[in-house]
Amino acid sequence: NNPVRIQVGLQSAPGRRAKQQLFEVDEEGKVPLLLDLLRKGGGRVLVFSRTKRGVDKLARVVNARGIMAAKIHGDREQAERDAAMNGFREGKYRILIATDIAARGIDVENIEHVINYDFPHVAEDYVHRIGRTARVEAEGLATSFVTRADRMYVSDVRRLIGDKLPALVSASGGPPRE
């Protein structure tokens, strides 16, 4: 009759200083949108991909465009993960591309922008991912790419965090498709 919710660990709401934006985009439009965002921003950026292969592909594409990025995922050797993290922390790499599993231990100050290249399938992962920016007193930006297939996961996030999630905006500038 009088339920009580007790939560230990992960907060169920993103940081107050994290500005969020959701872009509806086709799968083919994700890389061009990512490259555009990376070219516009000047600060430290953390990009999340759902899979190890996705991380590897994105790192190849981004580096081929002359934008220095490191990558981190579970199939990389510990020395490679350490080198990527140290390079990101020290500013050798402005961009780190990671999977959720590899990103669990990331505690880097001043990450200005988190990009969910692949929208998370678990609502709590969304909160965890965007929690990497806007830490303590800093402000940050969290951008998520949403494909048609991702819409149901956006609904899950809305149920978890409520009205803190902004409306979906078309990456092409027009209204989102219904």
Secondary structure, DSSP 8 states (H G I E B T S, - for coil): --------SS-SS--TTEEEEEEE--GGGHHHHHHHHHHH--SEEEEE-SSHHHHHHHHHHHHHTT--EEEE-TTS-HHHHHHHHHHHHHTS-SEEEE-HHHHTT---TTEEEEEESS--SSHHHHHHHHTTSS-TT--EEEEEEE-GGGHHHHHHHHHHHGGGS--EEETTSS----
